[in-house]
Amino acid sequence: MGTAATPLNSTTWTLSSVPADPNIEYHTYLYFAEIVSLLPNQTRKFDVIINGETASWEELEPEYLTSFVVNDKRMASNFNNTLLQTNNSRLPPLINALEVYAAKRLFKVHTDENDVDAIMDIKKTYDVKKNWQGDPCLPKDYTWEGLRCNYSSSSSTRIIGLDLSSSELSGDIPSSLSNLTALQYLDLSDNDLTGPIPSSLAGFAFLRFLNLTGNKFWGSIPLGLAEKANNETLLLRPWLPIHNHEDYNLCSLCALQGCI
């Protein structure tokens, strides 16, 4: 605030712009401070008009080396700021700084509500140590770590990939995982997951990749998963070729307890 600008040979100064994108709205902040020690017969008074409306209750008379800010509390698709010298002012208006913030509307809809509920339950169940805050998929540049999202739908954004490998997870696979119905990619490898592999994993209509290696699952591989792996509609890690219903036990397939 050590410098200021004033109009040349004018009592009125207009700072304006008409943006090319009408979908962007703007919020304006104007900063004022007198940087010259005025003589007794010198006065500097002016009105601040933002988008056609006076922004202050009374004429503005900046104090020496004391900053004052005027802002438009409304959002507007353009900004038109006028500094108008009053009749009782001997000096033209001045301005020290101008800030204009653009608030761009997001046209993508929010993440599917059921997907949000499911991923929030997973976050709570495993106490996920990732920076998972806000909408899981939006804004697109801030998608949660480990998630893949599909933005092509006009109704909602869907979670299609979940990578929680090497995330220090323990316990069973929660039932809420099955509510991520658009899931195509799931990687739970290299954790400390236990219990049986839930049959609900075979219910994902679009699942193409499933990695369960490096955990301590026990019991039998769900028939649906084995069939999808065998007919190559699902890439299952580890790949376990199954030839009859009696071979679904994990230990007999891998010859090692807790092989997955």
Secondary structure, DSSP 8 states (H G I E B T S, - for coil): ----B--SS-SEEEEEE--S-TTEEEEEEEEE-B-S---TT----EEEEETTEE-SSS-B--BBTB-EEEE-SS-BSSEEEEEEE-TT-SS---BSEEEEEEEE---S--B-HHHHHHHHHHHHHHT--S---S-SS-SGGG--TTEEEE---SS-BEEEEEE-TTS--EE---GGGGG-TT--EEE--SSEEEE---GGGGG-SS--EEE--SSEE-SB--HHHHHHHHTTSSEEES-----SGGG-BHHHHHSSTT--
